[in-house]
């Protein structure tokens, strides 16, 4: 009798777990669910597909602490955080954003980026440049 009870419980658990649908966050949900911090920028200057130049190393610290917040209304807010490069700069600035090309690209202002990765904690954007060169910018969730 005991094994029958165990099998019945296991069967019921399997049925209920299979009937629940896993909710998958949309790209917009992933993008707007918090603020993003820049953690890397690399360049492929010889157009060979390898990012050989660490552009992030040359960024000023006052730029590295900025964070970016995407809103579902199509507005991206840049916040200077605690370290401003110029004390006279505003604390925040806004620019428009939108998905393009069936949500495989992100348009920020007039710049378009291919979305290389978008998860709950990571965002990687590739920008094609003149001469086959490209850049890869990496963000993490703050």
N, C-alpha and C positions, 0 to 999 in steps of 0.2 A: 504494500500500500504506500509505503514511504516513497519509493522511486516514482510511482505514478504522480504523486503530489509534486515532487521536484520537477518532473517533466512538464507537468501542467503549468507550473509557475514560470519555468523557462520559456515555454511556448507563448504564454500570455505576454511576457516581457518582450519577446522577439516581435510579436505582432504589434504591440504598441510602439516600439521603437522604430519599426519599419514604416508605420503609418504617419509618423511625424516627419514633416519636411524640414530639412536643414535650411535655415534662412541664410542666403548668401547676400552679403552687403553689396550694393551697387557701387560703381566707381565714384559716383558723386558722394554717397554716404561715406566711403573711405576717405575721400579728399576733404570733406567739410567737418569731419568728426574730431577736430582738434587743431592745434597749431603745429606748424612744421619748422624745424631748425635745419639750416644748411650745414652739412657735415663733410661735403666733398665736392670738388670740381676738377675735372680732368679734361685734357684736350688731346685730340688726335691730329697733330699738325702735318703729318706726312701722308694722310689719307690711306693708311694701311689697315685700318680697323682696330688698331691698338691705341689705347689712351696712354701715351708715354709722358705727358707733361702734367704735373700736379699743380694746377692753377690755384687751388685752395691754399697752398702753402704761401702764396704771395698776397693773399687777402689781408687787409688790416683787421686787427682784433675787433675794432668797432663795427665791422661789417659781419664778422663771424658770429656775433651774439644776436643778430637780428632774428626775428621769427615771422612767419607768414601764416595768415589765417584765411582760408577760402570759405566764403559764405555761399549758401545755396541760391542767393539772389544774383550770383555772377560777379561778385565783388571780391577782390583779393586785397587784404590789408597787410601792409608791411609795417612792422613795429620795430623801431630802432633799439628797443630793450634798454638796458641800463647804460650802455656805452655808445654815445653818438660820435660820429666822425667830426661833425661840426655842431657845436652847441646850438647854433641858430636853426638847425634843421627841425622840421616838425617831428613830433614823436611818432606819428603814423602817417602813412600815405596809402591811397587806394588806387587800384587799377582794375579794369574789367578782365574777366577770364571766362572761357567757355570750352567745352569739349568740341572737337571737330573730328572728321573722318571716322564716324561711327565709334566715337569715344576711344580712339587709339592715339589721338593727339590732343594736346592742350594748348589753346591760344591764350596768351597772357599779353594784354595790350595788342601790339602788332607782331609779337614774336610767337612763332609756333614751335612746339616741342613734341617729339614722339615720346609716348609714355612707354618707357622700357620696363618699369616695375611700379605697381601701385598696390600696396598691402595696407593692413591696419597700422603698420609701423614704419614703412619705408616707401619713399617716392624717388624714382630715378627718371630724369628727363634728358633726352638726347636732342641736341639742336644741330641741324646740318648747316655747315658754313660754306663759304665759297671755296672752290677748288677741291671739293670732296672731303674737306676737313670736317670735324665735328667736335662737339663738346658734350660731356656727360656731367650733369649736376645731380647730387645725391642729397636727399633730405631724410631726417628721421622725425618721428612724432615726438613732440615735446612733452 
